[in-house]
Amino acid sequence: MENTNNNEIIYSKIRGWLWLPVISIIVSMFQFLKFIFMAITHREIFDIGLNYITLIYNLIIIIYIIIISILFFRRKSITPGLFVILWLFWMAMATFIMIFSSNYHLTLQSNNAVVYQFFGSIIGGLIFIPFFIYSKRVKHTFTIPINTEDSLENLFVHIEKFANSLEQFLGQRKKLLIPMIILYEVILIILSIVISAFI
């Protein structure tokens, strides 16, 4: 660790519990790859049209995980906000897929994969969203600003303000954070049920 000019501690290396989120999303990436393989090889998913939703969702998540992992190892200041966005998006899509797929008779293996994604997204959201909002180690590790000259990082310049404001909004409501996440999931379930009723 090293000290900045204003005597704030900055961690120059990624250590401790910070490894858990990135290991979790990398392991999840392989689960998404497995789900894509299942969607391609299990005919009933193609027959109900769920394939396009799940395949696009899984491909978006895989690309996002690769990018966020790169920014994680570069210790970019936008990383915590991107993790929060990832889990919120993951919860939304996993909920929609779970509710939508419940209208169809999937094989046990396909159904288990959908259920795993659904509960994995909720548990991950309840653990990692507060972690990236509360943790001082997070705030003192991811301190390097976006480099606009880097083509990959430049993609996130416009997202940075949104990610920072979301992080600040949630950070100001620390006592209500877990209830807000639960309420968010309840709203997602209700919206998913309403949408699936018209599909």
N, C-alpha and C positions, 0 to 999 in steps of 0.2 A: 504494500500500500504506500501511497505518497500523499503529501499535503499540497493543497493548492495555495494560491496567494491569500485567499480569504480564510485560511485555516480549516477548510472543509476536507474531510478525509475522502480520498478517491482510491478505489481498489483498482490496481493495474492488471489484475488477473481475475478470471472467473473462478470462483471457489464456492464451496459449501453447497447449500440447498439450491443454488442457481443452476446446478447441473440437472436437477430433477425435471424442470419444465422442458428443457431441450431434449433430454433423453426420452421423455414422455411423448413429445410430438414426433420425434424420429421413429420411435416404435409404432406410433399411430400411423405414420406414413406407410409402413409396411402392411398394416391392417387395411388401409385404404387400397393399396395395390392388390392385396388379396381379395378385397371386395370387388374391385374392377374385374379381376380374373373370374370371380364367381358370376358376376353379371354377364360376362361374355359366354361362359360355359353352361349356365343354367337357363334353359329355354323359356321357362315360365316368366322370368323377369322381362325378357324381350317381348313376350306375348302381351303383357299388360301395359307396356309402354313405360314402365318404371326405369328401364335401362338408361334412357337419355338423361333423366333427372339425376340418377345416382352416378352415372359415368361423368357427367359434366361437373357435378358437385365434388366428386372424388378427385378429378383431375385438377380443379381449382385449388382444393385443399393441398394436394401434393406440391404444386408449384409454389403456393404461398408458404408452405412449411420449408421448402428448400431456400427460398428467399429470406424468410425470417431467421433461419438458422445461420445464414451467411452474416446477416446484420447482428445477430446475437454474438457471434465470435469476433466481430469487429467492435463490439461494445458500443453500438450506436444508441444515442439518447431516445430514438423513436421506438426502440425494441419493446419496452414495457407496454406502450400503447398498442403496438401491433399484436402483441400477445393477447391483450384484452379484446381487441377486435376479432382476432382469430377464434377465441372461445365463444364470444357472443354469436358470431356467424355460424360456428360449428354447432352450437346448441340449436339455432334456428333451423338449419338445414336437416340436422339429425331428427329433430322433432317432426318436421314436415314429412320426411321420408318414413318415419315410424308410423305416423297416423295414416298416411296415404297407402302404405303397404298393408296395413291392417284390413283394408277392404278386399284383399285378395288372399288366395290360399297359396302361400309360399311353402317350399320344402322346409323341413326343420333346419337344415344348414343355412339356407338363405335367411330365414326368419331370425335365427340366432345372430347372424352378422348384423342385421338391422337393429336388433335389440341391443347388441354390444355397443354399436355406434351411439345409440340414443342415451343409454345410461352412462357410457364413457364420457360423452359430451357434458352431461349434467354434473357428474362427479368432478370432472376436470375443471369446469367453470366455477364450481363452489370452492375448489382448492386454489386454483391458479390465478383467478381474477383478484381475490383479496391479497394473495401473495405479491402480485405485481403492484398493487396499490399501497399496501402497508409496509413492505420490506424496505428498511433503510439501506440494506446491502444492494438492493436493486437500484435505488436512486444514486448510490455512490459508485456503482460499477458501470452503468450505462450512461456515460457522460460525454461521449464523443459526438459532436453534431454531424448532421448529414453533410456529405461532401457533394456539392452540386456538379463538380467536374467528373465524378464517377457516374457512368451511365446507369448502373444498377441503382445506386443510392438516389440519383436524380429523379427516378420514378416516384419516389416517396415524398418529394418536396411538398406537393399539394396535400398529401394525406397527413403530413406532420402536424399541421395546425389542428386538424380534426382529432388526431390521436392524442395530442397534448391536452386539448380542451375536454375530451372524454375522460382522460386520466385525472384531470383536475376536478371535474364534476363529481366523479366517483370518490375521489380522495377527500372531498369536503363532506361526504356523507358516509363516513366510515362505519358508524353505528348501524346505519340502515343498509349497508352494502349487501349482506347475505339475504335479508328479506327482499331487497330489490332484485337480486338475481333469481330468487324463487318466484317472485311476482312476474318477472320477465318470462320465465319458463311457463308459468300458468297461462299467461297471455299468448305465448307461442302455441301452446296446446289448443287453446280455444280457437285461435285463428286458423290453425292447421285443420281442425275438425270442420270448421265452416267452409274453408277452401275445398277440402276433400269431398264435401257433400255436393259441391257443384261441378266436380270433375268427373 
